[in-house]
Amino acid sequence: MSASIPVEKARKLTRKEKREIDSKNRLASPVASLMAVVIAVFWTIPTAGLLITSFRPSSDVRRTGWWTVFVDPGFTLKNYADVLTTSNVTNSFFNSIIITIPAVVIPILLALLAAYAFAWIDFKGRTFLFAFVFALQVVPIQVTLIPLLTQYVSWGLANTYWTVWLSHTIFALPLAIYLLHNFMKEIPRSLIEAARVDGAGHVRIFFQVMMPLLVPAIASFAIFQFLWVWNDLLVALTFSAPEYMPITAVLAALSGSYGSRWYLLAAGAFVAMVVPLIVFLSLQRYFVRGMLAGGVKG
């Protein structure tokens, strides 16, 4: 009788499988579902209020809160028209695109090479160097602004796009290397060994074996970096020339002198939100898969 017991039932669960089962049970509980709904509602209320405010006339925005729209409705597109007709907003929107795309591509390319080296190439001091790179995530951005700006001036790069691209690349590399390294370590070693038996070197293994499997991780970090760069204000104010300012910096000054046009900030925020919202919604499944694979080790 004991021989008829299925092998799967007789096999002892690994620690990773036990953890996955426990996580599924916790997430599937009614309490967890209720808490998720409550958090989602409270998280959405400010955004809904901002959206409603962006369509309200300036006189109503100055007098009453956004929730009064349900008893005294009044909507207009004038706020969006005023935002879009501001010349700096249109130029800064394209500046944000020019800044964001290279600031996403460059760190991904560098992090892919570094993560592969840390994951699959044996060299002296690999563990210490990886721990050092990982520890760089705790360094505050603020302490690097003056040294970086001084260095850019000495290199003759001040008041160019390169200062923003390089800064975002430097700040993003520790997290990018960490996530991609952990994802690469999840790839079965048998695949790498089979490729080596076939005579493949590191370059061929990287492009033909690793790259097709790294799409979720790359997309995950690309979304994270895109949102961070697009919404950044501190780096833009520090390193960008006035003619290269992104939309976040222009929106900060959109309220006008003494804040006389502060009611336009809600409409301006949603104008700036359109592109990252489209990017996140179209690639959100990769974001979740990549974050889980990069943040959990078996």
C-alpha positions in Angstrom: 0.0 0.0 0.0 2.8 2.4 0.8 4.3 1.9 -2.6 1.0 3.2 -4.2 1.4 6.6 -2.5 2.1 9.3 -5.2 5.6 10.6 -5.3 4.4 14.2 -5.1 2.6 13.6 -1.8 5.5 11.7 -0.3 8.0 14.4 -1.3 8.9 16.9 1.4 8.0 20.5 0.5 11.0 22.8 0.2 11.2 26.0 2.2 10.4 28.1 -0.9 7.2 26.1 -1.7 6.1 26.3 2.0 6.6 30.1 1.9 4.6 30.4 -1.4 1.7 28.3 0.1 1.7 30.4 3.3 1.7 33.6 1.2 -1.2 32.5 -0.9 -3.2 31.5 2.1 -2.7 34.8 3.8 -3.5 36.8 0.7 -6.7 34.8 0.0 -8.1 35.3 3.5 -11.2 37.6 3.8 -9.4 39.9 6.2 -6.6 40.5 3.8 -9.1 41.1 0.9 -11.0 43.6 3.1 -7.8 45.4 4.1 -6.7 45.6 0.4 -10.1 47.2 -0.5 -9.9 49.7 2.3 -6.3 50.7 1.4 -7.2 51.0 -2.3 -10.2 53.3 -1.5 -8.2 55.6 0.8 -5.4 55.6 -1.7 -7.7 56.6 -4.5 -9.7 59.3 -2.8 -6.9 62.1 -3.1 -6.4 61.3 -6.7 -10.2 61.4 -7.4 -10.4 64.7 -5.6 -7.5 66.1 -7.6 -9.2 65.0 -10.9 -12.5 66.6 -9.9 -10.7 69.8 -8.9 -8.9 70.0 -12.3 -12.3 70.3 -14.0 -13.9 72.8 -11.6 -14.0 76.6 -12.4 -11.5 78.7 -10.5 -14.2 80.5 -8.5 -15.5 77.2 -7.2 -12.1 75.9 -6.4 -11.3 79.0 -4.3 -14.7 78.9 -2.4 -15.4 75.2 -1.7 -13.8 71.8 -1.5 -14.0 69.2 -4.3 -16.6 67.1 -2.5 -19.2 69.8 -2.9 -19.4 69.0 -6.6 -21.9 66.2 -5.8 -24.5 68.7 -4.6 -23.4 71.7 -6.7 -21.9 70.3 -9.9 -20.0 72.6 -12.2 -17.3 71.6 -14.7 -15.1 73.4 -17.2 -12.1 72.7 -19.5 -10.7 76.1 -19.1 -8.1 75.0 -16.6 -6.6 72.5 -19.1 -6.8 75.0 -21.9 -4.8 77.5 -19.8 -2.2 74.9 -18.9 -1.8 73.7 -22.5 -1.6 77.2 -23.9 1.3 78.0 -21.6 4.4 77.8 -23.9 6.7 76.4 -21.3 4.5 73.5 -20.6 4.6 72.2 -24.2 8.3 72.6 -24.4 8.9 71.0 -21.0 6.7 68.0 -21.9 9.1 67.2 -24.8 12.0 67.9 -22.5 10.7 65.3 -20.1 10.6 62.7 -22.9 14.1 63.6 -24.0 15.4 63.3 -20.4 13.5 60.1 -19.5 14.2 57.7 -22.4 18.0 57.8 -22.2 17.8 57.9 -18.3 16.0 54.6 -18.5 18.0 52.9 -21.3 21.5 53.8 -20.1 21.3 52.3 -16.6 19.6 49.2 -17.9 22.4 48.5 -20.4 25.1 49.0 -17.7 23.2 47.1 -15.0 22.6 44.1 -17.3 26.4 43.7 -17.9 27.2 44.2 -14.2 24.5 41.9 -13.0 25.6 39.1 -15.3 29.2 39.5 -14.1 28.1 39.3 -10.4 25.8 36.3 -11.1 27.8 34.1 -13.4 31.4 35.1 -13.6 33.8 34.1 -10.8 36.3 36.8 -9.9 38.1 37.8 -6.8 36.2 40.0 -4.4 32.8 39.4 -6.2 30.8 39.1 -3.0 32.3 42.1 -1.3 31.9 44.3 -4.4 28.3 43.2 -4.9 27.6 44.0 -1.2 29.2 47.4 -1.7 27.0 48.2 -4.7 23.9 47.1 -2.9 24.8 49.3 0.1 25.0 52.3 -2.2 21.2 52.4 -2.2 21.2 53.9 1.3 23.3 56.9 0.2 21.0 60.0 0.1 20.8 61.7 -3.2 21.1 65.1 -1.5 24.7 64.5 -0.4 25.9 63.9 -4.0 24.4 67.0 -5.6 27.1 69.5 -5.0 30.1 67.1 -5.8 28.4 66.0 -9.0 27.6 69.5 -10.1 31.2 70.6 -9.4 32.4 67.6 -11.4 30.1 68.4 -14.3 31.3 72.0 -14.5 34.9 70.9 -14.5 34.1 68.5 -17.4 32.3 71.2 -19.4 29.0 69.3 -19.2 27.0 71.9 -17.3 23.7 73.1 -18.7 23.3 70.1 -21.0 21.1 67.0 -21.0 24.1 64.9 -20.1 24.2 66.1 -16.6 20.6 64.9 -16.0 21.2 61.6 -17.9 24.4 60.8 -16.0 22.9 61.7 -12.6 19.8 59.5 -13.0 22.0 56.7 -14.3 24.3 56.9 -11.2 21.4 57.0 -8.8 19.6 54.1 -10.5 22.5 51.6 -11.0 22.6 50.1 -7.4 18.9 49.1 -7.5 19.0 48.0 -11.1 22.1 45.8 -10.5 20.5 44.3 -7.4 17.1 43.4 -9.1 18.7 42.1 -12.3 21.3 40.1 -10.4 18.6 38.4 -8.2 16.5 37.6 -11.3 19.5 36.1 -13.1 20.3 33.9 -10.1 16.8 32.4 -10.4 17.7 31.0 -13.9 18.6 27.3 -13.6 22.3 26.7 -13.7 21.6 23.7 -16.0 20.8 26.1 -18.9 24.1 27.9 -18.5 26.0 24.7 -18.2 24.3 23.3 -21.3 25.2 26.4 -23.3 28.8 26.1 -22.2 28.9 22.4 -23.2 27.8 23.5 -26.7 30.7 25.9 -26.8 29.0 29.2 -26.0 31.0 31.9 -24.4 29.8 34.6 -22.0 28.6 36.9 -24.9 26.5 34.2 -26.5 25.1 33.0 -23.2 24.2 36.6 -22.3 22.4 37.4 -25.5 20.9 34.1 -26.5 20.1 32.5 -23.1 19.8 35.3 -20.6 18.1 38.1 -22.6 14.9 36.3 -23.6 14.4 35.3 -20.0 15.1 38.7 -18.6 12.2 40.5 -20.3 10.0 40.7 -17.1 12.9 42.0 -15.0 14.0 44.6 -17.6 10.4 45.8 -18.0 9.9 45.9 -14.3 12.9 48.2 -13.7 12.2 50.2 -16.8 8.8 51.1 -15.4 10.2 51.9 -12.0 12.9 54.1 -13.5 10.6 55.8 -16.0 8.2 56.8 -13.2 11.0 58.0 -11.0 12.7 60.1 -13.7 9.5 61.5 -15.1 8.3 62.6 -11.7 11.7 63.9 -10.5 12.0 67.5 -9.5 15.2 67.7 -7.3 17.6 66.5 -10.0 16.0 68.6 -12.6 16.2 71.8 -10.6 19.9 71.1 -9.7 21.3 70.0 -13.0 19.0 71.2 -15.8 19.4 74.5 -17.6 16.2 76.7 -17.9 15.6 75.7 -21.5 16.0 72.0 -20.6 13.6 71.9 -17.6 11.2 69.0 -17.5 7.5 69.3 -17.0 7.7 68.8 -13.2 9.9 71.9 -12.8 7.6 74.0 -15.0 4.5 72.9 -13.1 6.1 73.9 -9.8 6.1 77.5 -11.2 2.7 77.2 -12.9 0.9 78.9 -10.0 2.3 82.2 -11.0 3.4 85.1 -8.8 2.3 84.8 -5.2 0.4 81.7 -6.0 -2.4 83.6 -7.8 -3.1 80.7 -10.3 -2.6 77.8 -7.9 -5.9 76.3 -9.1 -4.1 75.3 -12.4 -1.9 72.8 -10.5 -4.5 70.1 -10.5 -5.0 70.3 -14.3 -1.2 70.5 -14.8 -0.7 67.4 -12.6 -3.0 65.3 -14.8 -1.3 66.6 -18.0 2.0 65.4 -16.6 0.4 62.1 -15.4 -0.8 61.0 -18.8 2.4 59.4 -20.1 3.5 57.5 -17.0 0.0 56.3 -16.5 -0.1 54.8 -20.0 3.3 53.2 -19.5 2.4 51.7 -16.2 -1.0 50.3 -17.2 0.4 48.8 -20.4 3.3 47.0 -18.6 2.0 46.5 -15.1 2.1 42.7 -15.4 5.8 42.8 -16.1 6.3 45.2 -13.2 4.7 42.7 -10.7 6.5 39.7 -12.1 9.9 41.4 -12.2 9.6 42.8 -8.7 8.6 39.5 -7.2 11.4 37.6 -9.0 14.0 40.2 -8.1 13.0 40.6 -4.5 12.4 37.0 -3.4 15.2 34.4 -3.2 14.5 30.7 -2.8 
